[in-house]
Amino acid sequence: VQPPEKPLQAEEWSKLRESFQSPEIFEEVMFNSMVRYNSPIDVAKSLLTHVAKSNGDIAYNLLLKYLALCVQQGQTSEIRDVYDIMKMRFKILESGAYNLLIKGLSNSDQWRMALTLLEEVKKFMTPSRTNYESCIKAAGRHKEMNLAFELYHEMLAKDLVPTLDILQALFDFSRGMQGAELQKELFGVLSYLRENQIYPHKTFMRSVKLWFESIPGGNWRGHLTNIKDSGQCPVCNHQLEDSDLTEEEYNNLRERIIRDVIHGTDTFRKTSPQEFEAFQTFVENRLPFDIVIDGLNVSHIKPRRMQCENLFDAVNSLAKNNARLLVLGRKHMLINSSNWKREIMKEMQKKADFFFAENISEDDAFLLYATLRSGQRCKFVTRDFLRDHKAALSDSLTRHLFRKWQRGHQVAISPSADGKRIHFTSEKLFLSLFIQQPAFSYDCVVQTTGDTWHIPYKDSFEEKYSYRVPRKWLCIQQQ
């Protein structure tokens, strides 16, 4: 439906409604259309007036659509009016209305009212990430950085994950501002990137560089660079952190994962204690493995092929250098079917040890246990990110060690461009196995020595977590 270009009289709206094939949804369709075509407010208002006169009141969903149009056009006084009408008519509003109101008001000169609404939302639900980010940006635009960071910490405390956009905005709004407390807060954002293994994209990296260079009297200088294979920065000659865990760190991590993740509350929801005990015995009798493979996960790598062929390719590739392989499978793989051919399964079992779990079991616990029991050299192959297990670890140091261990030991797997081969990607694969990527001796995360910062960054924006570690770095040093 194409909305009219100018306001209509009541009888003109009535005529249009009658000619519409489903008159009962006419107003809703018309308002949707007005939002899509960004119609003038007075046109939308004339329809709203017509509805109010015809029905005696205006339904909640129509007010919401009108509000969306007002927010889209930054019509602050209209947004206030709609809010007053809604508050009078409805005891509480749902999250959609609050999202629109907070967004609309935070972009206006009445942005403090958005903060009042945020407090209102907190009384009966957790505000959304968008609510917080709208308010943080409003505070930042008005140079109220203490308030912006207060809201940022509040959102983290509620387990809301900030977008890269809001993290970048914190650096942009702080540019050129003085204050040790502000610096400490922004260093904290960089630590957040480190702990969560987040790689900023190029524009975000530029914001960080410009902020450092704008600190009054700070004498910081940023340079873009590539780190040498040895881990040395060519700009400042600083040696980056080693990617290997020390023996003590590894043992602590292994104990914590076995305690918190494997014997924690979540593993046995889908795995019986008896089955896990049988698996432990199986592993202990065959240690150590070089590579542990999540068989079901790998079998889905190329959707158009038989699952057993995908797994066969991976096992074949990885077994070439006499590596000791453990494949974690499921019992259904042993039943001859269109996806699991018995002769191919038998062939694979000559090249690797297989453990077949019940079909409802959770393989991650098996994967982590077998890899960690095999020692520091053992790698594991899965396309899963293991986020839940990192979350099950109770303190940030252990979570950091887990991510660091994961970066050095997880082998990502992807089909080649022609679809005929499989690529294995890891920061530190055995060099003898694959020369897909050089083995790194340094850890690819944000790091600092106090007077230097090294920040790995990506060329393009990626909201999703990615295995592929950046090759490019920002080196910032204090002159």
C-alpha positions as CSV (number, residue, x, y, z in Angstrom):
1,V,0.0,0.0,0.0
2,Q,1.3,3.4,-1.0
3,P,0.5,5.9,1.8
4,P,-1.1,9.2,0.7
5,E,1.3,12.2,0.4
6,K,-0.9,14.6,2.4
7,P,-3.2,14.3,5.4
8,L,-6.7,13.0,4.6
9,Q,-10.1,13.9,6.0
10,A,-12.1,11.3,7.9
11,E,-14.4,10.4,4.9
12,E,-11.3,10.0,2.7
13,W,-9.8,7.5,5.1
14,S,-13.1,5.7,5.4
15,K,-13.3,5.4,1.6
16,L,-9.7,4.0,1.4
17,R,-10.5,1.5,4.1
18,E,-13.6,0.2,2.4
19,S,-11.7,-0.3,-0.9
20,F,-9.0,-2.3,0.9
21,Q,-9.4,-6.1,0.5
22,S,-9.1,-6.8,4.3
23,P,-10.6,-3.7,6.0
24,E,-10.1,-5.1,9.5
25,I,-6.2,-4.8,9.1
26,F,-6.3,-1.7,7.0
27,E,-4.8,0.7,9.7
28,E,-2.1,-1.7,10.6
29,V,-1.0,-2.3,7.0
30,M,-1.2,1.5,6.4
31,F,1.0,2.3,9.4
32,N,3.6,-0.3,8.4
33,S,3.7,1.2,5.0
34,M,4.1,4.7,6.4
35,V,7.1,3.6,8.4
36,R,8.6,1.9,5.3
37,Y,8.1,5.0,3.1
38,N,8.9,7.4,5.9
39,S,5.7,9.3,5.5
40,P,5.3,12.9,6.8
41,I,4.1,12.9,10.4
42,D,1.0,15.0,9.7
43,V,-0.2,12.2,7.3
44,A,0.2,9.6,10.0
45,K,-1.4,11.9,12.6
46,S,-4.5,12.4,10.4
47,L,-5.0,8.6,10.3
48,L,-4.5,8.4,14.1
49,T,-7.1,11.1,14.6
50,H,-9.6,9.3,12.3
51,V,-9.1,6.0,14.2
52,A,-9.6,7.8,17.6
53,K,-12.8,9.4,16.3
54,S,-14.2,6.2,14.8
55,N,-13.3,3.8,17.6
56,G,-13.2,6.0,20.6
57,D,-9.6,5.1,21.3
58,I,-6.4,3.9,19.6
59,A,-5.1,0.3,19.9
60,Y,-1.7,-0.2,21.5
61,N,-0.1,-1.7,18.4
62,L,-1.2,1.4,16.3
63,L,0.3,3.8,18.8
64,L,3.5,1.7,18.7
65,K,3.7,2.0,14.9
66,Y,3.1,5.8,15.1
67,L,5.8,6.0,17.7
68,A,8.3,4.1,15.4
69,L,7.7,6.7,12.7
70,C,8.2,9.6,15.2
71,V,11.5,8.0,16.4
72,Q,12.6,7.4,12.8
73,Q,12.2,11.1,12.1
74,G,13.5,12.4,15.5
75,Q,10.1,14.1,16.4
76,T,10.9,14.6,20.1
77,S,7.7,16.4,21.1
78,E,5.6,13.8,19.4
79,I,7.6,11.0,21.1
80,R,6.8,12.7,24.5
81,D,3.1,13.0,23.6
82,V,2.8,9.4,22.7
83,Y,4.6,8.4,25.9
84,D,2.1,10.4,27.9
85,I,-0.9,8.8,26.1
86,M,0.6,5.3,26.6
87,K,1.3,5.9,30.3
88,M,-2.2,7.2,30.9
89,R,-3.9,4.3,29.0
90,F,-1.7,1.3,29.9
91,K,-0.3,0.4,33.3
92,I,2.9,-1.0,32.0
93,L,4.5,-1.0,28.5
94,E,6.2,-3.9,26.9
95,S,9.9,-3.9,25.8
96,G,9.2,-2.8,22.2
97,A,7.7,0.5,23.4
98,Y,10.5,1.1,25.8
99,N,13.1,0.4,23.1
100,L,11.6,3.0,20.8
101,L,11.1,5.6,23.6
102,I,14.6,5.2,24.9
103,K,16.1,5.3,21.4
104,G,14.1,8.3,20.4
105,L,14.7,10.4,23.5
106,S,18.4,9.5,23.8
107,N,19.0,11.0,20.4
108,S,17.3,14.3,21.4
109,D,18.1,17.3,23.7
110,Q,15.8,15.5,26.2
111,W,18.2,12.6,26.5
112,R,18.1,12.6,30.3
113,M,14.5,11.4,30.1
114,A,15.8,8.2,28.4
115,L,17.7,7.6,31.6
116,T,14.5,8.0,33.7
117,L,12.8,5.5,31.4
118,L,15.8,3.1,31.8
119,E,15.2,3.2,35.6
120,E,11.5,2.5,35.0
121,V,12.3,-0.5,32.8
122,K,14.6,-1.9,35.6
123,K,11.6,-2.2,38.0
124,F,10.0,-5.1,36.1
125,M,12.5,-6.5,33.6
126,T,16.1,-6.5,32.5
127,P,16.7,-3.6,30.1
128,S,17.9,-4.7,26.7
129,R,21.4,-4.2,25.3
130,T,19.9,-1.6,23.0
131,N,18.4,0.3,25.9
132,Y,21.8,0.6,27.6
133,E,23.7,1.4,24.4
134,S,21.3,4.2,23.5
135,C,21.8,5.7,27.0
136,I,25.6,5.2,26.9
137,K,25.9,7.0,23.5
138,A,23.7,9.8,24.8
139,A,25.9,10.3,27.8
140,G,29.0,10.1,25.6
141,R,27.8,12.6,23.1
142,H,27.3,15.1,26.0
143,K,30.8,14.3,27.4
144,E,29.4,12.7,30.6
145,M,31.9,9.8,30.5
146,N,31.5,8.9,34.1
147,L,27.8,8.3,33.5
148,A,28.6,6.4,30.3
149,F,31.0,4.0,32.1
150,E,28.6,3.6,35.0
151,L,26.0,2.3,32.5
152,Y,28.6,0.2,30.7
153,H,29.5,-1.6,33.9
154,E,25.9,-2.0,34.8
155,M,25.2,-3.7,31.5
156,L,28.2,-6.1,31.9
157,A,27.0,-7.0,35.4
158,K,23.7,-8.0,33.9
159,D,25.6,-10.3,31.4
160,L,24.6,-8.2,28.4
161,V,27.3,-8.4,25.8
162,P,28.2,-5.0,24.4
163,T,28.4,-4.6,20.6
164,L,31.7,-3.6,19.0
165,D,29.9,-0.4,18.0
166,I,29.4,0.8,21.6
167,L,33.0,-0.2,22.6
168,Q,34.3,1.9,19.7
169,A,32.0,4.8,20.7
170,L,33.5,4.9,24.2
171,F,37.0,5.6,22.6
172,D,35.5,8.1,20.1
173,F,33.7,10.1,22.8
174,S,36.7,10.2,25.1
175,R,39.1,11.6,22.5
176,G,41.1,14.5,23.8
177,M,39.7,14.3,27.3
178,Q,41.8,14.5,30.4
179,G,41.7,12.3,33.5
180,A,43.4,9.3,35.0
181,E,40.1,7.6,35.9
182,L,38.9,7.8,32.3
183,Q,42.2,6.3,31.1
184,K,41.8,3.5,33.6
185,E,38.2,2.8,32.3
186,L,39.4,2.6,28.6
187,F,42.3,0.4,29.5
188,G,39.6,-1.8,31.1
189,V,37.8,-2.0,27.8
190,L,41.0,-3.2,26.2
191,S,41.3,-5.8,28.9
192,Y,37.7,-6.9,28.1
193,L,38.8,-7.4,24.5
194,R,41.7,-9.5,25.8
195,E,39.7,-11.6,28.2
196,N,37.0,-12.4,25.6
197,Q,39.4,-12.8,22.7
198,I,37.7,-10.1,20.7
199,Y,39.5,-8.7,17.7
200,P,38.5,-5.1,16.8
201,H,38.0,-4.3,13.1
202,K,40.0,-1.7,11.3
203,T,37.7,1.3,12.1
204,F,37.5,0.4,15.7
205,M,41.3,0.0,15.8
206,R,41.7,3.5,14.3
207,S,39.5,4.9,17.1
208,V,41.7,3.2,19.7
209,K,44.9,4.7,18.0
210,L,43.4,8.2,17.8
211,W,42.3,8.1,21.4
212,F,45.7,7.1,22.6
213,E,47.4,9.8,20.5
214,S,44.8,12.4,21.8
215,I,45.6,11.9,25.5
216,P,46.8,15.3,26.7
217,G,50.5,15.1,27.6
218,G,50.4,11.3,27.1
219,N,53.0,11.2,24.2
220,W,51.5,7.9,22.8
221,R,52.2,7.0,19.2
222,G,50.5,4.2,17.3
223,H,51.9,2.2,14.3
224,L,50.4,-0.5,12.2
225,T,52.6,-3.6,11.9
226,N,52.9,-7.3,11.4
227,I,54.5,-9.3,14.2
228,K,57.5,-11.5,13.3
229,D,57.1,-15.3,13.5
230,S,59.4,-15.1,16.5
231,G,56.9,-12.9,18.3
232,Q,59.0,-9.7,18.2
233,C,57.3,-6.4,17.3
234,P,59.3,-4.7,14.6
235,V,58.2,-1.3,15.8
236,C,59.2,-1.4,19.5
237,N,61.2,-4.6,19.5
238,H,59.1,-5.9,22.4
239,Q,58.6,-9.7,22.7
240,L,54.9,-10.7,22.8
241,E,53.6,-13.1,25.3
242,D,54.4,-16.8,24.7
243,S,51.4,-18.8,23.6
244,D,52.3,-21.9,25.5
245,L,51.0,-22.4,29.0
246,T,53.6,-23.1,31.7
247,E,53.5,-26.6,33.2
248,E,51.9,-25.1,36.3
249,E,49.3,-23.2,34.4
250,Y,48.5,-26.3,32.3
251,N,48.1,-28.5,35.4
252,N,45.9,-25.9,37.1
253,L,43.7,-25.5,34.1
254,R,43.4,-29.3,33.6
255,E,42.3,-29.7,37.2
256,R,39.8,-26.9,37.0
257,I,38.3,-28.1,33.8
258,I,38.0,-31.6,35.1
259,R,36.4,-30.3,38.3
260,D,34.2,-27.4,37.1
261,V,33.3,-28.5,33.5
262,I,33.6,-32.2,33.3
263,H,32.4,-33.1,36.8
264,G,30.4,-29.9,37.1
265,T,26.6,-29.9,37.0
266,D,26.1,-29.8,33.2
267,T,28.0,-32.8,31.9
268,F,25.8,-35.6,33.2
269,R,22.5,-34.1,32.1
270,K,23.1,-35.8,28.8
271,T,25.8,-38.3,29.7
272,S,25.3,-41.0,32.4
273,P,28.1,-41.2,35.0
274,Q,28.5,-44.9,34.1
275,E,29.2,-44.0,30.4
276,F,31.7,-41.4,31.4
277,E,33.5,-43.8,33.7
278,A,33.7,-46.3,30.8
279,F,35.1,-43.5,28.6
280,Q,37.8,-42.6,31.2
281,T,38.9,-46.2,31.5
282,F,39.0,-46.4,27.7
283,V,41.2,-43.3,27.5
284,E,43.5,-44.2,30.3
285,N,44.3,-47.5,28.7
286,R,45.3,-45.9,25.4
287,L,47.1,-42.6,26.4
288,P,48.5,-40.4,25.0
289,F,46.7,-39.2,21.8
290,D,48.1,-36.7,19.4
291,I,44.7,-35.5,18.1
292,V,41.2,-35.9,19.4
293,I,38.4,-35.5,16.8
294,D,34.8,-34.6,17.4
295,G,33.5,-37.1,14.9
296,L,29.9,-35.9,14.5
297,N,30.8,-32.3,14.3
298,V,33.4,-32.9,11.6
299,S,31.1,-35.2,9.7
300,H,28.9,-32.2,8.8
301,I,31.6,-30.2,7.2
302,K,30.3,-30.6,3.7
303,P,26.5,-30.9,3.8
304,R,26.1,-32.4,0.3
305,R,28.4,-35.4,1.0
306,M,27.9,-38.5,3.0
307,Q,28.8,-37.8,6.6
308,C,31.1,-40.8,6.8
309,E,33.0,-39.6,3.8
310,N,33.6,-36.2,5.4
311,L,34.9,-37.9,8.6
312,F,37.0,-40.3,6.5
313,D,38.7,-37.4,4.7
314,A,39.6,-35.8,8.0
315,V,40.9,-39.0,9.5
316,N,42.9,-39.8,6.4
317,S,44.5,-36.4,6.3
318,L,45.4,-36.3,10.0
319,A,46.6,-39.9,10.2
320,K,49.3,-39.3,7.5
321,N,52.2,-38.7,9.8
322,N,51.4,-41.7,12.1
323,A,49.6,-39.4,14.5
324,R,47.6,-41.2,17.2
325,L,44.0,-40.3,16.7
326,L,41.0,-40.7,18.9
327,V,37.6,-40.1,17.2
328,L,34.6,-39.5,19.4
329,G,31.6,-41.0,17.6
330,R,28.0,-41.9,18.4
331,K,26.4,-45.4,18.4
332,H,24.2,-44.6,15.4
333,M,27.3,-44.4,13.3
334,L,27.7,-48.2,13.6
335,I,24.3,-48.9,12.0
336,N,24.7,-49.2,8.2
337,S,22.7,-46.3,6.7
338,S,22.8,-43.8,3.8
339,N,25.1,-41.6,5.8
340,W,27.2,-44.2,7.6
341,K,28.5,-47.0,5.4
342,R,29.8,-50.0,7.4
343,E,32.9,-50.7,5.1
344,I,34.0,-47.0,5.4
345,M,33.6,-47.1,9.2
346,K,35.7,-50.3,9.3
347,E,38.4,-48.7,7.2
348,M,38.6,-45.7,9.5
349,Q,38.9,-47.8,12.6
350,K,42.2,-49.2,11.2
351,K,43.6,-45.6,11.4
352,A,42.2,-44.3,14.6
353,D,40.8,-45.3,18.0
354,F,37.0,-44.8,18.1
355,F,34.8,-44.3,21.2
356,F,31.1,-44.5,20.4
357,A,28.9,-42.7,23.0
358,E,25.1,-42.9,23.4
359,N,23.3,-40.9,20.8
360,I,22.0,-38.4,23.4
361,S,25.5,-37.8,25.0
362,E,27.3,-34.5,25.0
363,D,30.7,-34.9,23.3
364,D,32.4,-31.7,24.6
365,A,33.2,-33.2,28.0
366,F,34.7,-36.3,26.3
367,L,36.7,-34.1,23.9
368,L,38.1,-31.9,26.7
369,Y,38.9,-34.9,29.0
370,A,40.8,-36.9,26.4
371,T,42.8,-33.9,25.1
372,L,43.8,-32.6,28.5
373,R,44.8,-36.1,29.8
374,S,47.0,-36.5,26.7
375,G,49.3,-33.6,27.6
376,Q,50.4,-30.3,26.1
377,R,51.1,-31.7,22.7
378,C,47.6,-33.0,22.0
379,K,45.3,-31.0,19.7
380,F,41.6,-31.3,19.3
381,V,39.5,-30.9,16.1
382,T,36.0,-29.4,16.2
383,R,34.1,-26.5,14.7
384,D,32.4,-25.8,18.1
385,F,33.5,-22.7,20.1
386,L,33.1,-24.3,23.5
387,R,31.7,-21.1,24.9
388,D,29.5,-22.8,27.5
389,H,32.6,-24.4,29.1
390,K,34.5,-21.2,29.3
391,A,31.4,-19.7,31.1
392,A,31.4,-22.7,33.6
393,L,34.8,-21.7,34.8
394,S,34.4,-19.5,37.9
395,D,37.2,-16.9,37.7
396,S,38.6,-14.7,34.9
397,L,42.2,-16.0,35.2
398,T,41.1,-19.6,34.5
399,R,38.8,-18.4,31.7
400,H,41.8,-16.6,30.2
401,L,44.0,-19.7,30.5
402,F,41.2,-21.8,28.9
403,R,41.0,-19.4,25.9
404,K,44.8,-19.3,25.6
405,W,44.9,-23.2,25.7
406,Q,42.1,-23.3,23.2
407,R,43.8,-20.9,20.8
408,G,46.9,-23.1,20.8
409,H,45.2,-26.5,20.7
410,Q,42.0,-26.2,18.7
411,V,42.2,-27.1,15.1
412,A,39.5,-25.6,13.0
413,I,38.4,-27.4,9.9
414,S,36.8,-26.0,6.7
415,P,36.3,-27.3,3.2
416,S,38.6,-25.8,0.5
417,A,37.2,-23.4,-2.1
418,D,36.9,-26.2,-4.7
419,G,35.2,-28.4,-2.1
420,K,37.6,-31.3,-2.8
421,R,39.9,-30.9,0.2
422,I,39.6,-30.1,3.8
423,H,41.7,-27.3,5.4
424,F,42.9,-27.5,9.0
425,T,43.7,-24.2,10.7
426,S,45.3,-23.7,14.0
427,E,47.7,-21.2,15.4
428,K,50.0,-24.0,16.5
429,L,49.5,-27.1,14.4
430,F,52.3,-29.7,14.4
431,L,54.5,-28.3,11.6
432,S,55.1,-31.9,10.5
433,L,51.4,-32.3,9.9
434,F,50.3,-29.3,7.9
435,I,52.0,-26.2,6.7
436,Q,48.7,-24.5,6.2
437,Q,49.7,-21.7,8.6
438,P,53.0,-21.1,10.4
439,A,53.1,-22.1,14.0
440,F,53.0,-19.1,16.2
441,S,55.2,-18.8,19.3
442,Y,53.2,-15.8,20.5
443,D,49.7,-15.3,21.9
444,C,47.3,-13.5,19.6
445,V,45.4,-11.3,22.1
446,V,45.5,-7.7,23.3
447,Q,48.5,-7.3,25.6
448,T,50.4,-4.5,27.5
449,T,53.6,-3.9,29.4
450,G,52.3,-0.5,30.7
451,D,54.2,1.7,28.3
452,T,53.3,-0.4,25.2
453,W,50.1,-1.9,24.0
454,H,49.8,-4.5,21.2
455,I,46.3,-5.0,19.7
456,P,45.6,-7.6,17.0
457,Y,42.9,-6.4,14.6
458,K,40.9,-7.6,11.6
459,D,40.4,-5.8,8.3
460,S,36.7,-6.2,8.2
461,F,33.9,-6.2,10.8
462,E,32.9,-9.6,12.2
463,E,30.3,-9.8,15.0
464,K,30.8,-13.6,15.3
465,Y,33.6,-15.2,17.2
466,S,36.1,-16.5,14.7
467,Y,38.9,-19.1,14.7
468,R,41.0,-17.1,12.2
469,V,43.4,-15.0,14.1
470,P,44.4,-11.6,12.7
471,R,47.8,-11.1,11.0
472,K,47.7,-7.3,11.6
473,W,48.6,-5.5,14.8
474,L,48.5,-2.0,16.2
475,C,51.6,-1.2,18.3
476,I,51.2,1.7,20.6
477,Q,54.1,3.0,22.7
478,Q,54.7,5.9,25.0
479,Q,57.5,8.0,23.8
